[in-house]
Amino acid sequence: MAAGGGCGESVDQCRAEVERLTQELAEANREKIRAAECGLAILEENQVLKQKYAELETDQETLRKELEQLQEVRVRDQGAFGPDWDWV
């Protein structure tokens, strides 16, 4: 290692190394920002999907209750009209 910090044999080499490292650091920071943006987008999409899932569960429960009510009406009406009564 040369005196002055081990950057190589000359001041120019040290400057070149500092420039290279600065560029690498800038690129690493840009990649980190892109990764963070992607992560944020994924979290936002996850929230949207959770909301849609909750809405679908609510719709499913509503439809299940409606089906139960229709089945009760059908059973009641079959009792009133007889088992051969055609729904069509």
C-alpha positions in Angstrom: 0.0 0.0 0.0 1.2 3.4 -0.8 1.3 6.2 1.7 -1.8 8.4 1.9 -4.5 5.8 2.4 -3.9 2.9 0.0 -5.9 4.2 -3.0 -3.3 3.1 -5.4 -0.1 4.7 -6.7 -1.3 8.1 -7.6 -3.8 10.9 -6.7 -5.4 10.3 -10.1 -6.1 6.7 -9.2 -7.5 7.7 -5.9 -9.8 10.2 -7.6 -10.9 7.6 -10.1 -11.6 5.1 -7.4 -13.6 7.7 -5.4 -15.6 8.5 -8.6 -16.3 4.8 -9.3 -17.4 4.2 -5.7 -19.6 7.3 -5.8 -21.3 6.1 -9.0 -21.8 2.6 -7.5 -23.3 4.2 -4.3 -25.6 6.3 -6.4 -26.7 3.2 -8.4 -27.2 1.2 -5.2 -29.4 4.1 -3.8 -31.5 4.2 -7.0 -32.0 0.4 -6.8 -33.0 0.7 -3.1 -35.5 3.4 -4.0 -37.0 1.3 -6.8 -37.2 -1.7 -4.5 -39.0 0.5 -1.9 -41.4 1.8 -4.5 -42.2 -1.8 -5.6 -42.7 -2.8 -2.0 -45.0 0.0 -1.4 -47.0 -0.9 -4.6 -47.3 -4.5 -3.4 -48.5 -3.3 0.0 -51.1 -1.0 -1.6 -52.3 -3.8 -3.9 -52.5 -6.2 -0.9 -54.7 -3.7 0.9 -57.0 -3.4 -2.2 -57.2 -7.2 -2.4 -58.0 -7.5 1.3 -60.8 -5.0 0.9 -62.2 -6.8 -2.2 -62.0 -10.1 -0.3 -64.0 -8.6 2.6 -66.6 -7.3 0.2 -66.9 -10.7 -1.5 -67.3 -12.4 1.9 -70.1 -9.9 2.7 -71.7 -10.6 -0.7 -71.4 -14.4 -0.1 -73.0 -14.1 3.3 -75.9 -12.1 1.8 -76.4 -14.6 -0.9 -76.3 -17.5 1.5 -79.0 -15.8 3.6 -81.1 -15.1 0.5 -80.7 -18.8 -0.6 -81.8 -20.0 2.8 -84.9 -17.7 2.6 -85.8 -19.0 -0.9 -85.3 -22.6 0.2 -87.6 -21.9 3.2 -90.2 -20.4 0.9 -90.0 -23.3 -1.5 -90.4 -25.8 1.3 -93.4 -23.8 2.7 -94.9 -23.5 -0.8 -94.4 -27.2 -1.6 -96.3 -28.0 1.6 -99.1 -25.6 0.5 -99.2 -26.7 -3.2 -98.1 -30.3 -2.9 -94.9 -32.1 -3.8 -95.7 -32.3 -7.6 -96.0 -28.5 -7.9 -93.6 -27.3 -10.7 -91.5 -24.2 -10.1 -90.8 -23.7 -13.8 
